Amino acid sequence: MLASPTLDAAITNRYHLFTTLVGVVANRHQAYLNEHALPIDFCYTLELNEGKARIEIERWVPLNLSSELYQCFAKSFK
């Protein structure tokens, strides 16, 4: 899920990269997500504010999926 006020162009581009990478991760973990009837964006909250980004991954998300989501964040926003 995304929590954000209005975004500037640079952060919007980074957000699009993040969602693209998360889509790849979702495909890789499709069996888990389908088994639990979860869309990938229920696994995390992404906050974008004043050019800064923060991700919070839900505690119940398996470690391997959590790690891949964080890698998507790091590649997109760091």
TILUM-598312 format. One line per 10 residues: number of its first residue (from 1); their letters; for each residue x, y, z of C-alpha. Coordinates in nm, 2 decimals, padded with zeros to 4 digits. Last residue first. Example, Ala and Ser with C-alpha at 12.3 -4.5 7.8 and 13.67 -1.06 7.14 Angstrom:
residues 2
2) SA) 01.37,-00.11,00.71 | 01.23,-00.45,00.78 $
end
This chain:
residues 78
78) KFSKAFCQYL) 01.86,00.44,-00.22 | 01.51,00.46,-00.35 | 01.46,00.20,-00.63 | 01.73,-00.05,-00.57 | 01.68,-00.04,-00.19 | 01.30,-00.07,-00.22 | 01.32,-00.37,-00.45 | 01.58,-00.52,-00.21 | 01.34,-00.47,00.08 | 01.07,-00.66,-00.11 $
68) ESSLNLPVWR) 01.32,-00.94,-00.18 | 01.41,-00.97,00.19 | 01.04,-00.97,00.30 | 00.97,-01.25,00.05 | 01.26,-01.46,00.18 | 01.17,-01.38,00.54 | 00.80,-01.48,00.52 | 00.56,-01.18,00.56 | 00.39,-01.20,00.90 | 00.58,-00.89,01.03 $
58) EIEIRAKGEN) 00.44,-00.66,00.76 | 00.71,-00.47,00.56 | 00.74,-00.10,00.64 | 00.90,00.10,00.36 | 01.02,00.46,00.38 | 01.09,00.71,00.10 | 01.20,01.07,00.11 | 01.15,01.34,-00.15 | 00.91,01.53,00.06 | 00.70,01.23,00.16 $
48) LELTYCFDIP) 00.68,00.88,00.01 | 00.55,00.61,00.24 | 00.54,00.25,00.13 | 00.34,00.00,00.33 | 00.41,-00.37,00.28 | 00.27,-00.72,00.24 | -00.08,-00.60,00.14 | 00.08,-00.47,-00.18 | 00.15,-00.82,-00.30 | -00.22,-00.91,-00.32 $
38) LAHENLYAQH) -00.30,-01.18,-00.08 | -00.53,-01.49,-00.11 | -00.32,-01.69,00.13 | -00.25,-01.97,-00.12 | -00.24,-01.72,-00.41 | 00.03,-01.51,-00.24 | 00.24,-01.82,-00.16 | 00.21,-01.96,-00.51 | 00.27,-01.62,-00.67 | 00.61,-01.57,-00.50 $
28) RNAVVGVLTT) 00.82,-01.54,-00.81 | 00.54,-01.35,-00.99 | 00.51,-01.11,-00.69 | 00.88,-01.05,-00.70 | 00.87,-00.95,-01.06 | 00.57,-00.72,-00.98 | 00.77,-00.57,-00.69 | 01.05,-00.47,-00.94 | 00.79,-00.29,-01.16 | 00.63,-00.12,-00.85 $
18) FLHYRNTIAA) 00.97,00.00,-00.74 | 01.07,00.14,-01.08 | 00.74,00.32,-01.10 | 00.80,00.46,-00.75 | 01.15,00.58,-00.85 | 00.99,00.76,-01.15 | 00.73,00.92,-00.93 | 01.01,01.03,-00.68 | 01.18,01.21,-00.96 | 00.86,01.37,-01.11 $
8) DLTPSALM) 00.74,01.51,-00.78 | 00.47,01.33,-00.57 | 00.16,01.47,-00.41 | 00.10,01.33,-00.06 | 00.18,00.97,00.00 | 00.08,00.64,00.17 | 00.12,00.35,-00.07 | 00.00,00.00,00.00 $
end
